[in-house]
Amino acid sequence: MTLPPVAPAVVADVLDALPPRLRKRVDAALDRVPTWEITATLAEARAELDPETTLTWTLHDGVLTDATELTCTCLLAPKCLHRGVAVAAAPITDPATTTPAAPTEGTDPAAPAEGTPPAASTPAASTPAAEARASTRASTRASTSPSDPATEVRPDERAAAAALWAACATVLRAGATGSGAVVRAGLLRAVHSARVAGLHRAAASGLRIAASLAACRAGDSTFDREVLAAELVDLMLLCHDLRTAPTATTAERGTARREYRPIGSLRLYGLCTEAVVTTSGYGGVVTHLVDDTGTLWTVPSILPGGPERVPAAANGPVAIGESGLTHRGLGRAGLLLSGGTASPDHRLGAGKQVRAVAAQGADWNSPPLSDLWSRPLSDQVTAAFTALTSPESHRPPTLLFAEGTVAGAHGQTLRLTTPTGTLDLTGDNATTRENLRVLATAPGLHLRVIARPTLDTPGTATALAVSGALTLPAALQGHADLTLDHLQPSYLPTPEPQPTEPRATKSAPPPPAPATLLPHVPPPLHPLANALHRITLGGRPAGAPPSTARAATTLAATGLTTTATLLTDLATTCHDRTRDAFGRVVHDDTEAFPTAWLRAGLHLREFTRAVARHSWLAVVG
């Protein structure tokens, strides 16, 4: 039995109460936890550590929400090592996002708190300082709209953002490997303060960072220093805006529950249904819809579970109105929506006032669906990269609508030749990959495809649905959902006999020249990326190796003067550490080092994103 989850503030309260000598021993004592025998219910948990020591948790819906509700029978309690280890090793959760609530018209009780990382627009300034300021403002102001006006930042919000900034700076100074229970407790206390102040987006990002730090200390294979670095950049960028800007929007603050707003009446047409299985323990389906104006909407049915949840969700009823449609059926039918509500990411709500009835769907070759394929792929890719400037909680669905002929298998993907370039299709589950293998046996086959672009891999997209010169059963109504349906070889057209070299058409065309397929991180930026990731993992002392000056000189010689300046500034702030008369490093709580790291991280992200966009346009044409 694992330890009961705890609220963020509990970890800080328990560890702050420990004497310094015990606080230093918490990390070394974490390996005792696997030997504990824990029995738990939703209301209580107990662990008998020895005949004279028993830990008791009083839980609320399975979560420890107050430090006083964790008791120990040892003589040193409540300032004992047992309580410190119990909260330091426990998974962190937030009762505000896990407590069930009755459905309402404005919120979704099953939805998590907002808090996905913000994204910044491409910097255009020539100096590092101007670049950081311009990109910072673009990132968090991109979602401002008349429906989301900016309001004045309150003093408590500004203080909470400053506390989170300071906690992130402490993490950077210590590095992931050096961020033990005490550092994580400080971060979780700042997360709690942000949640109390209403900064739900920042608090959720802080929780993800705390979980990543715990995974690093535990040697978990899921830990990724690049992901942690990206999370830190996103959170510090958001905190920078909240503590310096006079106003902030709802998108910047976030909400505890997914917020739904009225959208009126819509005539919707089903596009496809997609199977979803997450690594966090959720499974189900998402049905994609489009209205008369070409705007995309989604209807999800995702609950705790795994792949076994997918068939039940796909064949289960749609929660919106009383249409009597299943999710499979809605993906091929239509819907008349009255009194509709939707979240900022175009997820349709199922409030009590929403009315919906089934209507006739549309074929992919008929308006308004056919209009989706008339838009050039280059414009669709540009729109996908532009959408990255909005928080994920405010980002509409991003799909590609491609049309072309099958060129055959290309490695682990299916290559589609479009009128302007190529598109490699891959699958994120076994059903999709098997369907793509079937389609790869029919070179020259004309297809229309719905796919989700993999923006950091130019020219590659995850296939969701397909239609074209296929002999599909009548029940599929003209298109196949690649994540749910199984394509048979009999659905393919009979190949025409070739007079000469019949196998010539089965080989995929040669890949584009290497110059058009740039890697995820451009080679010129490797010195800066390595410095950022070294600091993320090893802390401030690891950020300035002797080779930094040579790398900065090389960058400046190749014309990347901004990158060279940022690398030099980062190395300088890593070295700039004063010592006292005894040679001990004096604690540095200034902002020079975290600010230099943030500017470098922001530059790396925007440079990489610009290169990926250029590479995408070069591949798809």
Secondary structure, DSSP 8 states (H G I E B T S, - for coil): -----B-HHHHHHHHHHS-HHHHTTHHHHGGGGGG--EEE-SSEEEEEEETTEEEEEE-BTTBB--GGGEEE-STTTTS-HHHHHHHHSS-B--HHHHS-----SSEETTS--------------SSHHHHHHHHHHHHHHTT-BTTB--EE--HHHHHHHHHHHHHHHHHHHH-TTT--HHHHHHHHHHHHHHHHHT-HHHHHHHHHHHHHHHHHHTT-TT--HHHHHHHHHHHHHHHHHHHHSSEE-HHHH--SSEE-EEEEEEEEEEEEEEEEE-TTSEEEEEEEEEETT--EEEEEEEEE--TTHHHHHHTSB-SSTT---BHHHHTTSEEEEEEEEE-TT-BB---TT-EEEEE----TTSTTTGGGGGS-HHHHHHHHHHHTTS-GGG-----EEEEEEEEEEETTEEEEE-SSSEEEEE-SSHHHHHHHHHHHTSTT-EEEEEEEE-TTSTTEEEEEEEEES----GGGTT-EETTT----GGGS------SS-TTGGGS------GGGS--SS-GGGHHHHHHHHHHHHH-GGGG--TTHHHHHHHHHHTT-HHHHHHHHHHHHHHH---B-TTS-B-----SHHHHHHHHHHHHHHHHHHHHHHHHHHHHH-
